[in-house]
């Protein structure tokens, strides 16, 4: 459960941080948007270090499914675009990958 909480915090940090840069660079808003963007990206990186795993690469790989799901939620709630059936199929496949990576037995 704690892993999921840190993954969700990381996703919020990564998506909102990157979106701040999107707003500045793609929407032509003030450069000051990068200040909260950088802070959010720091939150993202910090949260991923809190996931209990022995290898960083495995954490990043497992996080991918949570990131994809969170991005589709962002698409729907922040941008007003409802995910279609292909988005939902893709996120389902990626979440299956997350479960396999996180919960497969490992020989240590």
SULTA-V549028 format. One record per backbone hydrogen bond with DSSP energy under -0.5 kcal/mol. NH is the residue of the N-H (numbers start at 1). CO is the residue of the C=O. E is the energy in kcal/mol with one decimal. If there is no record, write none. Layout:
# SULTA-V549028
{{NH,CO,E} {NH,CO,E}}
This chain:
# SULTA-V549028
{{5,1,-1.9} {6,2,-2.3} {7,3,-2.5} {8,4,-2.5} {9,5,-2.4} {10,6,-2.5} {11,7,-2.5} {12,8,-2.4} {13,9,-2.4} {14,10,-3.1} {15,11,-2.8} {16,12,-2.2} {17,13,-2.1} {18,14,-2.5} {19,15,-2.3} {20,16,-1.8} {21,17,-1.2} {22,18,-2.0} {23,19,-2.9} {24,20,-1.8} {25,21,-3.3} {26,22,-2.8} {27,22,-1.3} {29,23,-2.0} {33,30,-1.7} {34,31,-2.1} {35,32,-1.3} {36,32,-0.6} {37,33,-1.4} {38,34,-2.9} {39,35,-2.0} {40,36,-2.5} {41,37,-2.1} {42,38,-2.0} {43,39,-2.1} {44,40,-2.2} {45,41,-2.2} {46,42,-2.6} {47,43,-2.5} {48,44,-1.9} {49,45,-1.2} {50,46,-0.6} {50,47,-1.2} {51,48,-1.0} {53,51,-1.3} {59,55,-1.6} {60,56,-2.6} {61,57,-2.3} {62,58,-2.5} {63,59,-2.5} {64,60,-1.0} {64,61,-0.6} {65,62,-0.8} {66,62,-0.7} {67,63,-2.7} {68,64,-2.4} {69,65,-2.3} {70,66,-2.7} {71,67,-2.5} {72,68,-1.9} {73,69,-2.0} {74,70,-2.5} {75,71,-2.6} {76,72,-2.0} {77,73,-3.2} {78,74,-2.5} {79,74,-1.4} {80,76,-0.6} {81,75,-2.4} {82,80,-0.6} {88,84,-2.2} {89,85,-2.2} {90,86,-2.5} {91,87,-2.5} {92,88,-1.8} {93,89,-2.3} {94,90,-2.3} {95,91,-2.4} {96,92,-2.0} {97,93,-1.7} {98,94,-2.0} {99,95,-2.3} {100,96,-2.3} {101,97,-2.6} {102,98,-2.7} {103,99,-2.6} {104,100,-1.3} {108,106,-0.6}}
